Amino acid sequence: MLFDLDGTLLDHEGAASEAIVRSFPDTDPAWLVPRWRELTEAAVDRYLAGELDFTAQRRSRILALAADLGLGDWDDARADAWLTGYVARYAAAWRPFPEVPCVLDVLAERALRLGVITNGDAAQQRAKIEGIGLADVLPYVVASSEAGSAKPAAAIFHTACAGLGVSPHEAAYVGDRLVTDARGAAAAGLTGVWLDRSGDPPPDGLEVTRITSLDALPALLP
């Protein structure tokens, strides 16, 4: 049983929102939080596409936000100094979703091998798993920065399965993004499970299993 990390096990949006609001406490959160999310998603997409390295994609976010806020043109040194504080605030806000520890314990008690497939920098992603207390139950981590491919490409799912010594059809993958996670896994031959916490009605033509909380996961297993 393999999992996505951000948005599935770790409340990334909550942590990022808390960190950016603390970074600019005099800015309206109703504008700041969605704008920071938009800049982050655009930067990460460029990082995963190979257009920016990890440091450059981080810098691009704050350089754009500083311009939006009328703070002038920042050089790399000023951006990096700000990022040091932001990353510390972001890390301090890392939390697992409430149901995560219990669900993982239940799955581990069934002797399932558990792991993570994540798009991102391997060092940071492993630090997140350690920081939220899940390193012991999730010892196996495949990150795009090391795998040479990123979700939804089949290659990263196949790399993870090979590392566990299982065929894709013997593995399931759970993630909060329908296309990147669940459908990507299914196309690679795994059982794709979409974790949809939105509460919205499911879309037509879903083609993968949908759950609205990880609490529902153990009941799906034989």
Long-range contacts (C-beta under 8 A, 24 or more apart in sequence): 1-107, 1-112, 1-113, 1-114, 1-115, 1-171, 1-172, 1-174, 2-114, 2-115, 2-116, 2-117, 2-160, 2-171, 2-172, 2-173, 2-174, 2-185, 2-190, 3-114, 3-115, 3-116, 3-117, 3-138, 3-173, 3-174, 3-175, 4-116, 4-117, 4-118, 4-151, 4-173, 4-174, 4-175, 4-176, 4-177, 4-181, 4-195, 5-116, 5-118, 5-120, 5-125, 5-128, 5-129, 6-118, 6-120, 6-128, 7-175, 7-176, 7-177, 8-97, 8-174, 8-175, 8-176, 8-181, 8-195, 8-214, 9-96, 9-97, 9-100, 9-116, 9-129, 9-132, 9-134, 9-138, 10-94, 10-95, 10-96, 10-97, 10-128, 10-129, 10-132, 11-94, 11-95, 11-96, 11-97, 13-37, 14-93, 14-95, 15-90, 15-91, 15-93, 15-94, 15-95, 16-40, 16-90, 16-93, 18-89, 18-90, 18-93, 19-86, 19-89, 19-90, 19-92, 19-93, 20-86, 22-89, 23-82, 23-85, 23-86, 23-89, 24-69, 27-69, 35-65, 35-68, 36-61, 36-65, 39-64, 39-65, 44-119, 44-120, 48-119, 48-144, 48-150, 54-121, 54-145, 55-80, 58-83, 59-83, 62-86, 91-127, 91-131, 94-128, 94-131, 94-132, 95-132, 96-132, 96-133, 96-134, 97-214, 99-213, 99-214, 99-215, 100-132, 100-134, 100-214, 101-133, 101-134, 103-214, 103-215, 103-217, 103-218, 104-134, 104-137, 104-138, 105-137, 106-218, 107-217, 107-218, 107-221, 108-137, 110-218, 110-221, 112-221, 113-140, 113-164, 113-166, 114-138, 114-139, 114-140, 115-139, 115-140, 115-141, 115-142, 115-160, 115-164, 116-140, 116-141, 116-142, 117-142, 117-151, 117-156, 117-157, 117-160, 117-173, 118-142, 118-143, 118-144, 119-143, 119-144, 119-150, 119-151, 119-180, 120-144, 120-145, 121-145, 122-146, 140-164, 151-175, 151-180, 151-181, 151-184, 152-179, 152-180, 152-181, 152-183, 152-184, 152-185, 152-187, 153-184, 154-184, 154-187, 154-188, 154-189, 157-184, 157-185, 157-188, 157-189, 157-190, 158-188, 158-189, 161-190, 174-211, 174-214, 174-217, 178-203, 178-206, 178-208, 182-208, 182-209, 182-210, 183-207, 183-208, 193-217, 193-220
